[in-house]
Amino acid sequence: MLMVQSQLKVKEVQVQALETQAAKLRDVDPEKEQLLSSRKAEVEERFTRLLAPLVERRKKLDQFKRVQQVCFVSISCV
């Protein structure tokens, strides 16, 4: 899981770098702004789809952790 998270962090940095590059390309070739905007939207959508399962898994793990902590505290207190 940690490896997947670190890989997604790398992808996040790459997406941010693409946004910076897209801004520079718009300055160089304004005629391609529509193409750049559509490609940017595609990349952002793909990245969001990649993150969604990890976000959901993180929420489930956090819930499980809280339940385990409550159970442990309940057992320890008895």
C-alpha distances in whole Angstrom, upper triangle without the diagonal:
4,5,5,6,9,10,11,12,14,15,16,19,20,21,23,24,26,27,29,30,31,33,35,36,37,40,41,41,41,42,39,37,37,35,33,32,31,29,27,27,25,23,22,22,20,17,18,17,14,13,14,12,9,12,13,10,10,14,14,12,14,17,16,16,19,21,20,21,24,25,25,27,29,29,30,33,35
4,5,5,6,9,10,11,12,14,15,17,18,20,21,23,24,26,27,29,30,32,34,34,36,38,39,40,41,42,38,37,37,35,32,32,32,29,27,27,26,23,22,23,20,18,18,18,15,14,16,14,11,13,15,12,11,15,16,13,15,18,18,17,20,22,21,22,25,26,25,27,30,30,30,33,35
4,5,5,6,9,10,11,12,14,16,17,18,20,21,23,25,26,27,28,31,32,33,35,37,37,38,39,40,36,35,35,33,31,31,30,27,26,26,25,21,21,22,19,17,18,18,14,14,16,15,12,15,17,14,14,18,18,16,18,22,21,20,24,26,25,26,29,29,29,31,34,34,34,37,39
4,5,5,6,9,10,10,12,14,15,16,18,20,21,23,25,25,26,29,30,31,33,35,36,36,37,37,34,33,33,30,28,28,27,24,23,23,21,18,18,18,16,13,15,14,10,10,13,11,9,12,14,12,12,16,17,15,17,20,20,20,23,25,24,26,29,29,29,32,34,34,35,37,40
4,5,5,6,9,10,10,12,14,15,17,18,20,21,23,24,25,27,29,30,32,34,35,35,36,37,33,32,32,30,28,27,27,24,22,22,21,18,17,18,16,13,14,14,11,9,12,11,8,10,13,11,11,14,16,14,16,19,19,19,21,24,23,24,27,28,28,30,32,33,33,36,38
4,5,5,6,9,10,11,13,14,15,17,19,20,21,23,24,26,28,29,30,32,33,34,35,36,33,32,32,30,27,27,27,24,22,23,22,18,18,19,17,14,16,16,13,12,15,15,12,14,17,15,14,18,19,18,19,22,22,21,24,27,26,27,30,31,31,32,35,36,36,38,41
4,5,5,6,9,10,11,12,14,15,17,19,20,21,22,25,26,26,29,31,31,32,33,34,30,29,30,27,25,25,25,22,20,21,19,16,16,17,15,12,14,15,11,11,15,14,12,14,17,16,16,19,21,19,21,24,24,24,27,29,29,29,32,34,33,35,38,38,39,41,43
4,5,5,6,9,10,10,12,14,15,16,19,20,21,23,24,25,27,29,30,30,31,32,28,27,27,25,23,22,22,19,17,18,17,13,13,14,12,9,11,12,8,8,11,12,10,12,15,14,14,17,19,18,19,22,23,23,25,28,28,29,31,33,33,35,37,38,38,40,43
4,5,5,6,9,10,11,12,14,16,17,19,20,22,23,24,26,28,29,30,30,32,29,27,28,26,23,23,23,20,18,19,18,15,14,16,14,11,12,14,11,10,14,15,12,13,17,16,15,18,20,19,20,23,24,23,26,28,28,29,31,33,33,34,37,38,38,40,43
4,5,5,6,9,10,11,12,14,16,16,18,20,21,22,24,26,27,28,29,30,27,26,27,25,22,22,22,19,17,19,18,14,14,17,15,11,14,16,13,12,16,17,15,16,20,19,18,21,24,23,23,27,27,27,29,32,32,32,35,37,36,38,41,41,41,44,46
4,5,5,6,9,10,10,12,14,15,16,19,20,20,22,25,25,26,26,28,24,23,23,21,19,19,19,16,14,15,14,10,11,13,11,8,11,13,10,10,14,15,14,15,18,19,18,21,23,23,24,27,28,28,30,32,33,33,36,37,37,39,42,43,43,45,47
4,5,5,6,9,10,11,13,14,15,17,19,20,21,23,25,25,26,27,24,22,23,21,18,18,18,16,13,14,14,11,10,12,11,8,10,13,11,10,13,15,14,14,18,18,17,20,22,22,23,26,27,27,29,31,32,32,35,37,37,38,40,42,42,44,46
4,5,5,6,9,10,11,12,14,16,17,18,20,22,23,24,25,27,23,22,23,22,18,18,19,17,14,16,16,13,12,15,14,11,14,16,14,14,17,19,17,18,21,22,20,23,26,25,25,28,30,29,31,34,34,34,37,39,39,40,43,44,44,46,49
4,5,5,6,9,10,10,12,14,15,16,18,20,21,22,23,24,21,20,21,19,16,16,17,14,12,14,14,10,11,14,13,10,14,16,14,14,18,20,18,19,23,23,22,25,28,27,28,31,32,32,34,36,37,37,40,42,41,43,45,47,47,49,51
4,5,5,6,9,10,10,13,14,15,16,19,20,20,21,22,19,17,18,16,13,13,14,11,9,11,11,7,7,11,10,8,11,14,12,13,16,18,17,18,21,22,22,24,27,27,27,30,32,31,33,36,37,37,39,41,42,43,45,47,47,49,51
4,5,5,7,9,10,11,13,14,16,17,19,20,20,22,19,17,19,18,14,14,16,14,10,13,14,11,10,13,14,11,13,16,15,15,18,21,19,19,23,24,23,25,28,28,28,31,33,32,34,36,37,37,40,42,42,43,45,47,47,49,52
4,5,5,6,9,10,11,12,14,16,17,18,19,21,18,17,19,17,14,15,16,14,11,14,15,12,12,16,16,14,16,19,18,18,21,23,22,22,26,27,26,28,31,31,31,34,36,35,37,40,40,40,43,45,45,46,48,50,50,52,54
4,5,5,6,9,10,10,12,14,15,16,16,18,15,14,15,14,10,11,13,10,8,11,12,9,10,14,14,12,15,18,17,18,21,23,22,23,26,27,27,29,32,32,32,35,37,36,38,41,41,42,44,46,46,48,50,52,52,53,56
4,5,5,6,9,10,11,13,14,15,15,17,14,12,14,13,10,10,12,10,7,10,12,10,10,13,14,13,15,18,18,18,21,24,23,23,26,28,27,29,32,32,32,35,37,37,38,41,42,42,44,46,46,47,50,52,52,53,56
4,5,5,7,9,10,11,13,14,15,17,15,13,16,15,12,12,15,13,11,14,16,14,14,17,18,16,18,21,21,21,24,27,26,26,29,30,29,31,34,34,34,37,39,39,40,43,44,44,46,48,48,49,52,53,53,55,58
4,5,5,6,9,10,11,12,13,15,13,12,15,14,10,12,14,12,11,14,15,13,14,18,18,17,20,22,22,22,25,28,27,28,31,32,31,33,36,36,36,39,41,41,42,45,46,46,48,51,51,52,54,56,56,58,60
4,5,5,6,9,10,10,11,13,10,9,11,10,7,8,11,10,8,12,13,12,13,16,17,17,19,21,21,22,25,28,27,27,30,32,32,33,36,37,37,39,41,41,43,45,46,47,49,51,51,52,55,56,57,58,61
4,5,5,7,9,10,10,13,11,9,12,12,9,10,13,13,11,14,16,15,15,18,20,19,21,24,24,24,27,30,29,29,32,34,33,35,38,38,38,40,43,43,44,46,48,48,50,52,52,53,56,57,57,59,62
4,5,5,6,9,10,13,12,11,14,14,11,13,16,15,13,17,19,17,18,21,22,21,24,26,26,27,29,32,32,32,35,36,36,37,40,41,41,43,45,45,46,49,50,50,52,55,55,56,58,60,60,61,64
4,5,5,6,8,10,8,8,12,11,8,11,14,13,12,16,17,16,18,21,21,21,24,26,26,27,30,32,32,32,35,37,36,38,41,41,42,44,46,46,48,50,51,51,54,56,56,57,60,61,61,63,66
4,5,5,5,8,7,6,9,10,8,10,13,13,12,15,17,17,18,21,22,22,24,26,27,28,30,33,33,33,36,38,37,39,41,42,42,45,47,47,48,51,52,52,54,56,57,58,60,62,62,64,66
4,6,6,10,10,9,13,14,12,13,17,16,16,19,21,20,21,24,25,25,27,30,30,31,33,36,36,35,38,40,40,41,44,45,45,47,49,49,50,53,54,54,56,59,59,60,62,64,64,65,68
4,6,9,9,10,14,14,12,15,17,17,17,20,22,21,22,25,26,26,28,31,31,32,34,37,37,37,40,42,41,43,46,46,46,49,51,51,52,55,56,56,58,61,61,62,64,66,66,68,70
4,5,6,8,11,11,10,13,15,15,16,19,20,20,22,24,25,26,28,30,30,32,34,37,37,37,40,42,41,43,46,46,47,49,51,51,53,55,56,57,59,61,61,62,65,66,67,68,71
4,5,5,9,10,10,11,14,15,15,17,19,20,21,23,25,25,27,29,30,31,33,36,37,36,39,41,41,42,45,46,46,48,51,51,52,55,56,56,58,60,61,62,64,66,66,68,70
4,6,8,9,10,11,13,14,15,17,19,20,22,23,25,26,28,29,31,32,34,37,37,37,40,42,42,43,46,47,47,49,52,52,53,56,57,58,59,61,62,63,65,67,68,69,72
4,6,5,6,9,10,11,12,14,16,17,18,20,21,22,24,26,27,29,30,33,34,34,36,38,39,40,43,44,44,46,48,49,50,52,54,54,56,58,59,60,62,64,65,66,69
4,5,5,6,9,10,10,12,14,15,16,18,20,21,22,24,26,27,28,31,32,32,34,37,37,38,40,42,42,44,46,47,48,50,52,52,54,56,57,58,60,62,62,64,66
4,5,5,6,9,10,11,12,14,15,17,19,20,21,23,25,26,27,30,31,31,33,35,36,37,39,41,41,43,45,46,47,49,51,52,53,55,56,57,59,61,62,63,66
4,5,5,6,9,10,11,12,14,15,17,18,20,21,23,24,26,29,30,30,32,34,35,36,38,40,40,42,44,45,46,49,50,51,53,54,55,57,59,60,61,63,65
4,5,5,6,9,10,11,12,14,15,16,18,20,21,22,24,27,28,28,30,32,33,34,36,38,38,40,42,43,44,46,48,48,50,52,53,54,56,58,59,60,63
4,6,5,6,9,10,11,12,14,15,16,18,20,21,22,26,26,26,28,31,31,32,35,36,36,38,40,41,42,44,46,47,48,50,51,52,54,56,57,58,61
4,5,5,6,9,10,11,12,14,15,17,19,20,21,24,25,25,27,30,30,31,34,35,36,37,40,41,42,44,45,46,48,50,51,52,54,56,56,58,60
4,5,5,6,9,10,11,12,14,15,17,18,20,23,24,24,26,28,29,30,33,34,35,36,38,39,41,43,44,45,47,49,50,51,53,54,55,57,59
4,5,5,6,9,10,11,12,14,15,17,18,21,22,22,24,26,27,28,31,32,32,34,36,37,38,40,42,42,44,46,47,48,50,52,53,54,57
4,6,5,6,9,10,10,12,14,15,16,20,21,20,22,25,25,26,29,30,31,32,35,36,37,39,40,41,43,45,46,47,49,51,51,53,55
4,5,5,6,9,10,11,12,14,15,18,19,20,22,24,25,26,28,29,30,32,34,35,36,38,40,41,43,44,45,47,49,50,51,53,55
4,5,5,6,9,10,11,12,14,17,17,18,20,22,23,24,27,28,29,31,32,33,35,37,38,39,41,43,43,45,47,48,49,51,53
4,5,5,6,9,10,11,12,15,16,16,18,20,21,22,24,26,26,28,30,31,32,34,36,36,38,40,41,42,44,46,47,48,51
4,5,5,6,9,10,11,14,15,15,17,19,20,21,23,25,26,27,29,30,32,33,35,36,38,39,41,42,44,45,46,48,50
4,5,5,6,9,10,12,14,14,16,18,19,21,22,24,25,27,28,29,31,33,34,35,37,39,40,41,43,44,46,47,49
4,5,5,6,9,11,11,12,15,16,17,19,21,22,23,25,26,27,29,31,32,33,35,36,37,39,41,42,43,45,47
4,5,5,6,9,10,10,12,14,15,16,18,20,21,22,24,25,27,29,30,31,33,34,36,37,39,40,41,43,45
4,5,5,8,10,10,11,13,15,16,18,19,21,22,24,25,27,28,30,31,33,34,35,37,39,40,41,43,45
4,6,7,8,9,11,12,13,15,17,18,19,21,22,24,26,27,28,30,32,33,34,36,37,39,40,42,44
4,6,5,6,9,10,11,12,14,15,16,18,20,21,23,25,26,27,29,30,31,33,35,36,37,39,41
4,5,5,6,9,10,11,13,14,15,17,19,20,21,23,24,26,27,29,30,32,33,35,36,38,40
4,5,5,6,9,10,11,12,14,15,16,18,20,21,22,24,26,27,28,30,32,33,34,36,38
4,5,5,6,9,10,10,12,14,15,16,18,20,21,22,24,25,26,28,30,31,32,34,36
4,5,5,6,9,10,11,12,14,15,17,19,20,21,23,24,26,27,29,30,31,33,35
4,5,5,6,9,10,11,12,14,16,17,18,20,21,23,24,26,27,29,30,32,34
4,5,5,6,9,10,10,12,14,15,16,18,20,21,22,24,26,27,28,30,32
4,5,5,6,9,10,10,12,14,15,16,18,20,21,22,24,26,26,28,30
4,5,5,6,9,10,11,12,14,15,17,18,20,21,23,24,26,27,29
4,5,5,6,9,10,11,12,14,15,16,18,20,21,22,24,26,27
4,5,5,6,9,10,10,12,14,15,16,18,20,21,22,24,26
4,5,5,6,9,10,10,12,14,15,16,18,20,21,22,25
4,5,5,6,9,10,11,12,14,15,17,18,20,21,23
4,5,5,6,9,10,10,12,14,15,16,18,20,21
4,5,5,6,9,10,10,12,14,15,16,18,20
4,5,5,6,9,10,11,12,14,15,16,19
4,5,5,6,9,10,10,12,14,15,17
4,5,5,6,9,10,10,12,14,16
4,5,5,6,8,10,10,12,14
4,5,5,6,9,10,11,13
4,5,5,6,8,10,11
4,5,5,6,9,10
4,5,5,6,9
4,6,5,7
4,5,5
4,6
4
